[in-house]
Amino acid sequence: MEQSQSSDQPEGGKQRQEENKEEEDPVDALNEKLRTEAVIDKVEAEAAQEAAALPPIQGPWRAVGEWRGQTILESPAEPIPIDMKALDAWNLERLTKRATEGDAVAQYRLAKAYMKGNHDVAQSAENAAGWADKAARQGHAGAQFLLGKMYAGGFGVERNADEVLTWWAKAVRQGNKQAQYHLGRLYESVGVVTTAAQLTEKAASQGHREAQFSLGLMYKEGRSVAQSDELAVAWWRKAAHQGEFNAQSHLGYMYEKGRGVERPSDVEAAAWYRRAAIQGHSSAQYNLAGLCRQGRGVAQNNSEAATWYLQSARQGLALAQFHLGCMCHDGVGVAQSYEEAVAWWSKAALQGHIGAQYELGCLYKAGRAGVPQDIALARRWLSAAASKGYPEAQAELASLPDESSILEGSDERKATE
């Protein structure tokens, strides 16, 4: 009944779990005028002229630490509080004073504080955008990226594609890796793939983990770069070591299939799948379940396999739903239950999984404990699988009684009652 399958990664390798992202995806917020290269070229040229005239950030400054990936600078004249997580009313007053005096770093940090908000600082999109604008106009690269992001999402300002491009282009010229990554994605979305690859590589080289994953995907698929499994693995390894779960899952897949690595290794595959699975990556959970079921790279364990199938199935992966249904049907790794099998197969079947459609059809055709025979449902699901060329479904469908026979049998039973 159950066939072992290995899941290729979802299109683009991306989950709908945005919690692992460093920043929101801005592309969907841009308006239609962004869809031509002419607009991009025009805005970027204007941004270059404006950037050349920008004054340098006033100093002197020294690095005193990092907060959420951003270097925190301090002027010897009057230190700025470093711990943004403990930004209380007293610290907010000091920070506001420095920002009002024109301190670009204070302005940027104040924008971040108002953007996030906490129990001492009420979130304010208007204040966040206002302070980000002030810092960005002084040439603060982080503020320039942040302001572009606000224009992309309409946070405190009206959405404006030209402003997004203008501010991200300025931040890119200062080497801001966030701007490089997001502007690269933007260029790719409008088909300017060479520039997209260049920007993505710049961000990846600075350690931006999402950029490293994206660049690896470009190499695997040969998009705007020469196809290379080896380089794909190299970039995914960098991202995976930083905890990027898409990269961890893809790296596990490459080890399982022996692509871009010295030799296949189920042990390495299981290790990387597990790291991504723990973070909630549905394909990694599914693939790890398969290795647990088969005892490849890990000790054979049907119970653990069922656990990972369940985690993946709950996220809507049809393959996991199908295999979990099989384990419920057979009582392997879980308590035997035809009802549970029907529940999971139905979810997969509705997504078009042929195997689930076939198994549902057979189960309804025969009837089991907790699942009464239902020829109409059997016909529905077997027809769905048969229409896709599944020979077993075609054979089962042909053996079903025709509707007239069912009606005649029903009439005979009524006559004898």
Summary of the structure (lengths in Angstrom):
residues: 417
radius of gyration: 28.2
end to end distance: 39.5
largest distance: 101.4
contacts: 1426
relative contact order: 0.07
helix: 65%
strand: 3%
